[in-house]
Amino acid sequence: MAQTPEEIVYAWWKNLNDARDKTPNVFTPFNSGDSANLRRAKTLEEVLINAPAMYELKNRLAAQTIWENLEKNWDRIALIAAVLSHVRTDKNVNLPLALAELTHKKDHSGSTIKLRFQRLIQNQTPEEIFRPMIRMLTYLDEKTDVHYLAKALYFWNDNIRKEWAIEFYKNVK
């Protein structure tokens, strides 16, 4: 049975996290340095040049994916790999909703989250959303829905930006 692209990305992310955590008795094709290379990258070009784990993700997706134009979207694969290297825990809450819920809590600056979210969804290219997306994950203690985020990053366009804006602003305080 073929896996969905989101399942392929999740399995890759799980392997990467297992290596990062040095989970005993778990086989993973990665070592902790692979995750560190992705997390240290400041640009998507650095991911493409210095992160072999990104190529492992691309190869897994290429083997059985239905995502369109995979060969032409290296920057989107690099974006997924780099951003997901900052996710520590898969949580069944999408990123815009989780951020909106943070604006309700007293220990977070709702106005800062709103401003950074607004800037994030104004960006259009993978390079433009790369660093702001990682900043959003720090607000969420590196917890988000891996499946949802991977798909959104790959297909980032006006429709996804609108969906995120609606999800965020209808739930924000």
VEXDREN-945376 format. One record per atom (N, C-alpha, C, CB): x, z, y. Coordinates in pm, whole numbers, plus 50000, padded with zeros to 5 digits. Glycine has a CB too. Layout:
// VEXDREN-945376
XZY...
//
This chain:
// VEXDREN-945376
500845000049882500005000050000500905000050125499035012349999500624991050214501414989850336501085001050434501174976150403502105005450502501925015750604501565009250737503195024450618500855016750819500615012050956501915013851035499425019851024502065006651146503265008651228503405023351272503204999551351502285029651305502335043551349502845052651237500955048151395502475049751112502965057650998504455055350976502175054150871504905043050996506335039850984507125047551089506575024550998506635047251213507315054451321507315069451292506645051551457506205074651243506125089051213507145092851105504695092851167507245084950999508205087850891509635087450945508035077650775509925077651030511245076751093511505089151178511345064051181510535093051261510665104951347510865117551262509415106551438510135118751154510265130351065511665130951006509205129850952512185119650961513565119150910514565123151017513895105050858514365118351138515265121551249515235136551279514885113551373514035142251282513895156551309514465165051196512435160151331514275160751072514845168050959516375168550970514435161650824516965157351012518425157151031518835166051147518925142651055518065165651254518355173851372518295188751337517375170651487517295192351257517125206251218517965210251098515675208851188518625200251039519415202450917518565209250809520655211050947517355203850790516415209150692517045208350553515055201550696517155219850484517785219850352516935212450248518035234150305517605206350153516975199650040516045188150081516205209549960516285182350196515495170850240516465159350264514675174150371516205148250194517055136450215516625129550343516975126750094517585125950424517325118050544518505108650565517095127350669518225096350610519325086950633520105089950761518795072850639519725100250832520335103450961521145116250953519265104751068521975118351055522635131151074522245136251212524195129951058522605148451243522185154351371522735146651490522625168851379523845139851473524425131851581523555119951618525785127151542522805114551523521935103251553520865107051654521275098051425520275118451634519255123251728519895126551863518545135751672521065132551860521765136051985522095123552067523055143951953522525112752000522815100252072521595095052145523325089651974520455095852080519215091352144518835100452261518075090952042518965113452243518575122852349519505122152470518555137152293520755118752448521715118052559521595105352641523115119152506520995095152587520925082252656520195083552789520225071752568520765077652891520175077953025519435065053058521265080353130519725054452982519045041653001518715035852864519935031853084517815026252863517495019552736518665011052688516245010952751519475006352780520674998952741521605008052659521414993552867521745020452700522565029952623521985032052484522675043352697520675032352473520045033852341520395021752255518495035252354520285009852311520574997652236522034996852192520224985452320522935002152274524365001252244524855012552155525155001252373524345024752176524945036552112524085043852010525305046152216522965038251972522065045951885521655038151760520825050151962522435039351653522085032251529520725036351473523155034751425520265048251502518965052751452517845043851506518715067351491518015038451625517015029351681516905016751596517355025751827518035011851546518024999751463517375002551328519454994551443517515014651279516825018451156515315017851177517265032651111514855022751291513425021951322512975007451331513115029351455513734999251401513374985151415513314978351279514384977951505514274981251191514284975051058513104979550974515584978450986512754992350983511584997250909510314990350957511455012450924510194988951088509004982351143508974967551107508974983951296510114961051113510184946751083509824943750938511574941351114510064953250849509804951150707508324949750676510384962550627507464956150754506044955150720505074957350835505744964850615505504954950954504634957851068503704946251104505464961551188502634949851169501734939851224501814939751377500294942651178502694948051432502854947951578503384934351620503814959351625502814928951724503174915651771504534915551841502104910451866505214904051827506454901351902507524911951885506134899852047507644917551767508604928151743510024923751778508544932651598510394911551742511754906651768512044905151918511954893251699511014903451999511204901652142511104914852219510184891752195510774925452151510494938052219511494949052185509104942752185512764945652189513814955452162513724967252258515184949052173513414964552384513324975352481512214985252446513104969652621511124980452390510024989352352510384997752230508754981152325511114991752136511574999352019512585009952065512204989851911513475006152154514445015752208513725027152282515445008752304512695023652356511905033752427511255043552330510835027052514510635038352227509995047052126511035056252064509295038552016512155050752022513185058751956513705069752049514355049851910514025066052172514595075752266513595086552304515095068752391512375082652334511365092652373511025101752256510085085652425510825096152138510465104652023511595113851981510055095951906512825110652017513925119751984513785132952061515275113252016512965132852164512705144952244511475152752196512535141252390510765147352098509585154252044510025162851927508475144052000509755175751935510145185051828508995187551731510615198351887507765187151782506615190751699505495180551719506115204951732504965175651608503815166751613502565175451630503715157851485501815172551735500625180551767499465170951786500845189351894498325174251732497185165051734496445165351868496245168551622497175164051976496585163052110497375152352185496615176852187496665142652239497395132052308498015137152437496455120252338499035130252482499835134552595499045136252725500945124852617498205126752766497485128752892496535140652889496715116252928495865142852777494965154352766495745167352767494125153352638496845167852695497665180052692498205183352831498815178452593498625173152905499105175553042497985180453132499725162753100496815174653119495675178953200495345193553172494445169953172495415197453046495125211353010496145220953070495095213052858497365216353088498395224853149498075228153295499755218053141497385219253362497055221853503496085233553518496455209253567495465237753408494525249053410495245262453395493495247553300496495262053351497215274453323497975279253445498175272553206497995292353462498615298253581500135297153580498225312753592500745296253462502195296053455502785281953475502655301653323501955272153507502435258653534501975254253672501935248753426502775246353735502415240953866501575228453846503695237753951500265230053859499355218753840499625207353934497955223253856500005210354058500245199554155501475191354117500415205354296502505197754064503705190554021503385181553902504845200353986502635186953807502255178953690501425166853733501465187553587500475169153823499635158053872500485147253939498575163253971501405151354023502255141954094503135134053998503125149354196503755140753903504635133853808503835124753715505425144053724502625129053677501785120553593501395107853671500505128153546501035109653797500665098253881501825088353891500255103054022503015093453909504195084753915504435077653782505445092753954504245085053673504445079153541503535067153519504195089653432502245068753546501325057853514501405046253615499905063053510502125048153723502365036953815503455027753762502745042253954504285032753674505385024853618504875015053514506455033953557505535003553508505044993053420505994989053308504724981153500507284989953331508234985053230508754996653144509414977753299509244993553025509825004152942510925011953013510374998152814511805004953086512885011853157512325021353263513835001753223511255017353330510655025753434509995038353379509645017753512509435037453260508735049353206509625058253121507535044953124510815053453088511725060552999511975075153041513045053252993512585077453155512915091153199511675099253237513885090753318510705093353311509505101253343508735106053219508595092953430508725097953114508015101952992508705113952928507945090152892510015113952929510755125352874510495137852957512275122252870510405136453088510055147953173508685153653136510065143853322507735144853107506395149453068506465157552938505445137353050507315153252847507445160552720508005174552740508335152752623508845176252840509395189752865508285199252909510515189352971507305194252984506155202553021505385207152897505225194853116505385198752795504615201552674505455208352566504025188652620506585213752605507505220152510507845211052393506895233052458507975198052424508365187852326507365186852211509745190852271506085189052241505015188052141504005177552187504315201752118503725167952100502695157852130502325150652002503175147852239501335142152010500885134051897501825122051882499395129451916502635122351779503655112051759503025098251738504545115651639501985097451655501315084651630500795078551760500165086451529500075086651835499445082051960500505077552061498575093352020501535085552077502575082452174503325069752137503555094052187503675068152010504405056151967503615043451997504725056951817502345043551965501505031851989501375029152140500095033851927501185039652218501065037952364502355032252423500715051352431503505037052377504775032152429505005017552394505925040752377504645013752273504874999852233503974990252311504624998352083502734994352331501764985452396501544988752543500444986152323502444996552603502275000852742501904988952831503565007752795500724989752891500224979152978499164985053071499654967152896498514976653147497504981453241496374989053171496934969853320495934984153055494834990852984495215004852940494414982652864496425006552888496855019852845497025028952965498165019052764497585023553072497745031653193496385036353244498475023453303495365027653240494005031453282493425042053189493085019053284493575040053058493075049852960493705063552984493365045152816495005063653007495695076353032495205082753160497215074053038495025074653264494545080153392493155086253375494515069053501492275079253306490915084453284490965097353203490045073853211491735097253095491845109153009492395121153087492745106152888493405118653167494025129353244493085134653351495325124453308492595125853436491845130253554490455135753519491695118753652489865131653409488565137653373488735151753317487835128853270489955155353281490215168553223491075177653311490885166953089491535172453423492425180153508491615190153591493235170853600492295200853628491635211353710491645207453855492335224953693
//
